[in-house]
Amino acid sequence: MDLERLKSRLDFIGEKLNEFGYDLREDLDELMEQRPDIAELILETKLKKIEYFHDEEQHFLGFLVANLHITFILEFDQDEDGEFYDVAECRVLDINSGEDE
């Protein structure tokens, strides 16, 4: 696996998700560690073919790469420094089979 190319692609995906106001770059790295098949899919897919989405009311965002719908579900909380968010869950749905992986 071409790790430099993967890092570059994940940086690009992270920037696209950051346009919605959330920095999920570290969460993308975790996902790649857990799911090397997704890393391979990202390497094989042209970046312009990846679709991004965000639902502010439901508190989720993510992207569609090939047949996988990858969703980061956010939860919000507050501490002495103010409001913050964290990824509560990452869901991967195969849209061809309908199976949640």
Stockholm file with secondary structure:
# STOCKHOLM 1.0

chainA/1-101         MDLERLKSRLDFIGEKLNEFGYDLREDLDELMEQRPDIAELILETKLKKIEYFHDEEQHFLGFLVANLHITFILEFDQDEDGEFYDVAECRVLDINSGEDE
#=GR chainA/1-101 SS CCHHHHHHHHHHHHHHHHTTTCCCHHHHHHHHHHCHHHHHHHHHSCGGGCEEEEETTTTEEEEEETTEEEEEEEEEEEETTEEEEEEEEEEEEETTTTEEC
#=GC SS_cons         CCHHHHHHHHHHHHHHHHTTTCCCHHHHHHHHHHCHHHHHHHHHSCGGGCEEEEETTTTEEEEEETTEEEEEEEEEEEETTEEEEEEEEEEEEETTTTEEC
//
